[in-house]
């Protein structure tokens, strides 16, 4: 399979041709002038990004959008959500249609360089898995030789799937889909034996089933999928704003700053790192063109990283994901924010 398989139909020339004006502009000024953040999100993945019956978006990735809006505009509700598919998401970002992409997208070499994107960090360490109906009688991905497999086009999963089956001398028949909703529909209709995507996405999809107990996620994780928000190349200050907003959420959990004790710690914390984070000392906000309480507002929007995780995709939600690699570095995980100083 060609290297460009997981990039969809995009090329660097296509993306740069449409997005040159945005890459050379001042995104912060544009967002402030518009008084609205435009955030590219999933078309609908419960727990990560999905609208309710009233059109109100919620989820793990949505919290990033809200945090950035709070930091920049002072109001987490000033966000326009633009649903994007696996094939349209990078075009939407590069062309300037959206200011930031917060859509369970994997940070890869080619996306970072060839597509001219800047991934600002990782908000979920994931890996590709497989889901099957219990009735199939399969307990391992290595038993899927000859299976039909539903797979989203324009994603890293295409190349990972080909590599895995080739390495294990197995064959498969792909059933190409454009969105998670289509994948769920095709899988439930029996059009494919298995559905493959990021394991977190499989858990979210299964949680929406009427009979989740009849579907199992196989034990094999066949790839590394560091998921995170992305911005365009060429506007370093905007990249810093989104990057350090995400870092603020992660650092807040490490330092015990929550949505409930935010004001108390802002007034009374003796921890110099907390003081800088919450804007009660130093002038960190001015370094990015923001005021000193940008991070405080970002944390207040939906809570710290741990609060967001627990409320949207954690073990007490229908998604039921354990922290695992996404625990703080002090708890055996990989979540780690650079110092605020």
Secondary structure, 3 states (H helix, E strand, C coil): CCHHHHHCCCCHHHHHHHHHHHHCCCHHHHHHHHCCEEEEEECCECCCEEECCCCCEECHHHHHHHHHHHHHHCCCCCEEEEEECCCCHHHHHHCCCCCEECCCCECCHHHHHCCCEEECCCCEEECEEEEEEHHHCCCCHHHCCCEEEEEECCCHHHHHHHHHHHHCCCCEEEEEECCHHHHHHHHHCCCCCEEEEEHHHHHHHHHCCCCHHHEEECCCCCCCEEECCEEECCCHHHHHHHHHHHHHHHHHHHCCCCCCCHHHHHHHCCCHHHHHHHCCCCCCHHHHCCCCCHHHHHHHHHCCHHHHHHHHCCCCCCCCCCCHHHCEHHHCCCECCCCCC
